[in-house]
Amino acid sequence: MDKGFKWLATGLPAWLPIPQIWRAKIARSRSLNAVLAFEEAMEKAANGEDPGQEWQYLENVGPVLTERLKLYRQLNFTMNERAALDLCLLWAMNANANMLVFWMLNHIYADKEILSSLREEIAPFVHVVQPKQLFNVPEPPRIDTFDHEALASKCPLLKSCYVESLR
């Protein structure tokens, strides 16, 4: 869908003999159907119904998605509208992730005080080990433990750096 985004954005009809348009529309349709299935399962679960075997772990869905479901229900959004909005969000998050990481790291490393504070803040939740050298060739450090839940919930400076980079 990324490669065909510009073709989708033009609004050109699918009957034009441009393969990129067809491929982009097919990719968008498949993605939309997958998100639609998720939205329908979430709605069933919210109504106390069985969402189906493939959706048996919906209780693990995070608070952002469950709150968004509540909002969609309050605003009487159709399943297709919900799926379209969530697909837009998913695509935008993935399309912009590399740039976000670059700018976040760039700003962090530009400020030695923030860098030092961040390292101190995340230290309890990320453990890095230096493997033994073999044949006098240094091995790169490896992450031994990585507590992503603690990083998300117990590191306010890290979270503020992330939010500031989004802005």
N, C-alpha and C positions, 0 to 999 in steps of 0.2 A: 504494500500500500504506500510505503514511503516513496518509492520510485515513481509511482503513478499519481502522487498527490497533486502535482501541478496540472495534470490532465483532468483530474476530478474537479479541481478548483475552477477550471475554465468553463465547466458546465456543458461541454460538447456532448452531443448525443452518442449513444453506444453504436449506432449503425454506421458511423464514419469508419472508414477502413484504416484505423489507427490501432494496432494491437495493444499499445500501452493503455489506451482507454478501456478496452475490454478487460485486460488483466487487472487493472486498478478497480474496476467495478466489481469484478468477481471477488477479488480480495476483500473489498469493503463489504460485500454481501455476506461472505463467509464469516468475517469478523463480527458483523452485526448480528448474525444468527447465533453465534456463540455467546455473545453478551446478552442477547434476548433470552436464551435458555437460562442463563444465570439469573436474570431479572425475574423470570417466571418462577424459578425455584425459590428465590428469596421471598417473593410474594406469598407463595404457598406456605413456606416456613413461618412467615409473619402471621398468617391466618390459622396456624396450628395444624396445617395439612402436611402430609408426607410429600416432600419435594422430589422423591425418587431416589433410587439406589446410588446414582452417580453424584448426588448432592447430599450425601449423608453427614457431611462434616460442616454444615453451614454455621454451626455454633462457633466455629473458629474464625468467622468473618469479623474483621476489625470494626471498631466503633465508627470510623469515618464512613464506611459503607452502610452500616446499620442506621446511622443518623441521616444519611442521604436518602435511604429508603423511606424513612419517616417523612422527610420533606416531600419526596415525590408523591407519597400517599396523601399528604395534606393538600398539595396543589393539584391533585387528581390527574397526574401525568399518566398517559397510556404506557403500556409496556414498550411500544415502539419508541416513544419519546424518551423514556428512561434509558433504553438501550443505546439510542443515538447519542444522548448526552454522555453516558459513561464511556462509549467508544471514543468520543472526542477527547475525553479526559485521559483515557489510557494511551491513545496515540500521542497526545501532546506530552505526556510524562515521558514516554519512551523516546520520542523524537528530540526532546530537549535535555535528556539526562546527561549526555556527554558534555554539553556546554555548561550545564549546571555544576557538574563535578569540577571541571576545569576552573571556572570562576571562583567557586568556593575555596578550592585549594590555593588558588592564586592570591586571594584576599587573606587567607589564613597565614600563608607563608610570608606575606608582605609585612605582617605585624608581629614582631618577635614576642611581644607581651601576650597577644592572643594565642599564638602558637604554643607558648610555654603553658599558659592556663589550660588550653585544650588538652595538651598531653597529660597534664596532671589530672584533669577531670575524667578522661577516658581510661587512664591507667588501670583502675580496678576491673575494668570490663573487657580489656583486650590484653592478651598475654602473648608476647612474641619471643621465640627462642632462636638462638643461633646454633645451627647444627655443627657437628664436628667437621673439621676440615679433612678431606680425603685427598691424598696425593698432593698435598700442599696447595690445593685449589680451594679458595674460600667459597662456601655455600652461602646463598642469600638467606637472610632471616626468614623464618616461617611463622605464620600465625598459629599458635597452639590452641588458644581459646578465644572466642569472640561472642560476647553476650549482646546480641543485637537488641533484645528487649530492654535491657538496662541502658544501653546507649540511647534508645528512643525515649525512655521514661526518666532517667536519672542524670541526664547531661544537658542542663539548660543552656549552657554556652554553645555546645555543639548544635543544638536545635536552633538557637538564635542565629548562628552563622548560616545554617541551611536556609532559614526563612529570609534572612537578609539577602542571600544569593538569589533566591526566587524573585525577590522584589527587583 
